[in-house]
Amino acid sequence: MLLTLSTTHRPAIDLGYLLAKNPSHTQTFPLSFGKAHVFYPEATDECCTAALLLDVDPVGLVRGKGGGDQGTLAQYVNDRPYVASSFLSVAIAQVFGSALNGRSKDRPELTDQPIPLVATLTSLPCRGGEAFLRRLFEPIGYQVTAERLPLDATFPEWGLSSYYNVTLRQTCRLSELLTHLYVLVPVLDDKKHYWVGQDEVDKLITKGEGWLASHPEKEQITFRYLKHRRPLQKEALARLVADTDLEPAETEDQKAESEERVEARISLNEARLASVVTMLRMREARTVLDLGCGEGKLLKKLIEERAFDKIAGCDVSIRCLEIAKERLRYDDMPEKQRRKIELFQASVVYRDARFSGYDAVALVEVIEHVDLSRLAALTSNVFEHAAPKTVIVTTPNAEYNAKFAMPEGSFRHADHRFEWTRHEFKQWAQNVADQYGYTVEHHPIGDMDETLGAPTQMAVFVKTGADTKGVTT
């Protein structure tokens, strides 16, 4: 079984520091089920590839604790030495443990840096086919290439197998890629080689932090990873939901207080919402999705407008959605108005089919809450896969923070991961527009300062070829 990891990050040889394996040496590591070999087929500043080759000993498995069905030939003749499975996850944890956990002794600054990565797996079992493979990896930002393998190349009439050669591409941290492989390869194989108990639930929650709770296939992932043990799956799902809700339920209002205090003097939030609603009307959008809707302030504005036929709000926090529902007085709405609105849980950094089919998507003060390493996944999900006619993005203008007497380098909100200057935002927006076939215009929101600009910046993206009437600079 062969896994290769490649990068074109400059210098690409940094991959050796991240994996803590010297590219100039071939290394062998003993494992309970055989051996793992690490070597570098290519190691230059332009491109570097590390290979993990597993040598699984089926006879050794039978003599030890593993094996197939007792007393049958399947103990010795099976696919375990040749396919990606839970053995690969164990090898990743033991051979690439520091990289999996986001540590590098010699170059610690590299671990948090997103780099272009390509992972190739030979003979990956896909119980559920290519469609299931894509449903696992595409929502977390990967470009997936899959080649289905024949049962036997010598006898093509036998047809195709359930095994694939798979290539995964994404710009992300190496620890993220290894974590996704660690969890999802055994899920695809659906034949874990070891006993599963409470410690596997803990392990899954730890490795799934930041992505599993909002993954659209989390039920199947937890069911298969925990070897079809329903009580363990129910516990894992309950803990995932609890972890997702904990932070917003306990600290969302507290975090927002500082931002509201900073901006209260100019009622900036009201100005933002009014500007977004006005722009949606000017674009003649009939259906609108508010991504990262939070507690539903924009949704409340939209539901009051007769111009909109269908409105949806999406947020990663169930608690925020509950508050939004209360704010909208959803349970007391007339049936006709209730059919007009939909609320659902999802994350903006994972692809979701429910994002598609709207005239317009609004991201109001959302992007700055996303790690820069995941921003490319957000833009791909919105602009490439959902691809509405109009996308409206608002974000703070970092330059204007000086007007609020804020310390240099501080953010308006405790959960902001970055705040951009006008130049930085325009550069990002133009790159997104060029990449996905949109035009973009910028509009200031709030009181203008001759030097610092406006406190909020808004970009309006219009799909190339869509009617642009009503939009002015």
Summary of the structure (lengths in Angstrom):
residues: 473
radius of gyration: 25.0
end to end distance: 57.2
largest distance: 83.2
contacts: 1520
relative contact order: 0.08
helix: 42%
strand: 23%
